Amino acid sequence: MEQREDYLLRLASVLEDIGADQQVTIRDRYIEQAFGGHGALALAEAEVFARAHGCTFRYDRIEQRGLFTRSYPAGGRA
């Protein structure tokens, strides 16, 4: 199984490369593995992580998945 740190580094590199019209979907179980904790704590950590990489994070409880979306162009705000 992939280590938590390795997964976060890989996710960070993916988030840095997504464009303004692209999204990254992550399943519920990977959110908890990557961001530690369970439920609300893991979701809060995912939101902070997303903001640090210029993205927004939204969690869909029905489909049990998270969605990272670029909130401004890569490299800085427009």
Phi and psi in degrees as a GROMACS rama.xvg file:
@    title "Ramachandran Plot"
@    xaxis  label "Phi"
@    yaxis  label "Psi"
@TYPE xy
-68.0025  138.173  GLU-2
-69.4348  151.233  GLN-3
-56.251  -45.759  ARG-4
-63.0145  -40.7919  GLU-5
-63.9849  -41.0868  ASP-6
-64.1382  -43.7313  TYR-7
-65.0886  -39.5882  LEU-8
-63.2464  -42.4851  LEU-9
-65.4781  -42.8892  ARG-10
-63.7983  -41.0232  LEU-11
-60.8575  -42.2746  ALA-12
-67.0117  -35.887  SER-13
-66.0494  -44.4172  VAL-14
-64.2782  -34.9417  LEU-15
-67.0684  -25.3729  GLU-16
-95.8855  -8.07619  ASP-17
-77.4653  146.265  ILE-18
-87.6788  178.876  GLY-19
-64.929  -23.0555  ALA-20
-107.302  14.1887  ASP-21
-112.065  160.273  GLN-22
-137.802  155.775  GLN-23
-122.714  128.036  VAL-24
-103.925  137.666  THR-25
-132.756  134.252  ILE-26
-74.3686  157.066  ARG-27
-52.3837  -48.7398  ASP-28
-65.0353  -31.7444  ARG-29
-74.3308  -29.3427  TYR-30
-61.9446  -47.6924  ILE-31
-67.2119  -38.29  GLU-32
-66.342  -43.8896  GLN-33
-74.1724  -41.0262  ALA-34
-104.436  3.87203  PHE-35
71.5003  163.483  GLY-36
70.0728  -169.697  GLY-37
-134.673  150.675  HIS-38
58.0478  -124.087  GLY-39
-60.2686  -35.6096  ALA-40
-63.852  -46.5098  LEU-41
-64.1855  -38.9055  ALA-42
-66.6806  -39.0825  LEU-43
-64.5559  -41.3553  ALA-44
-63.6336  -38.9946  GLU-45
-64.3779  -38.5633  ALA-46
-64.8952  -42.6397  GLU-47
-63.8859  -45.093  VAL-48
-59.2191  -44.7713  PHE-49
-62.0862  -46.2452  ALA-50
-60.7874  -37.6331  ARG-51
-64.5073  -21.1874  ALA-52
-110.836  20.7148  HIS-53
71.8224  25.4124  GLY-54
-124.055  168.717  CYS-55
-111.79  158.126  THR-56
-127.915  132.106  PHE-57
-131.539  136.11  ARG-58
-109.403  129.846  TYR-59
-101.858  105.182  ASP-60
-67.9014  -30.8863  ARG-61
-68.3327  -47.0986  ILE-62
-89.4035  -5.24335  GLU-63
52.7036  57.7  GLN-64
-150.727  154.544  ARG-65
-105.498  153.072  GLY-66
-131.395  116.491  LEU-67
-94.965  130.9  PHE-68
-131.525  138.715  THR-69
-66.0303  125.458  ARG-70
-96.4549  -17.9656  SER-71
-156.506  163.99  TYR-72
-55.7205  145.211  PRO-73
-56.8529  138.7  ALA-74
95.5487  -7.51789  GLY-75
147.056  174.643  GLY-76
-78.2029  147.484  ARG-77
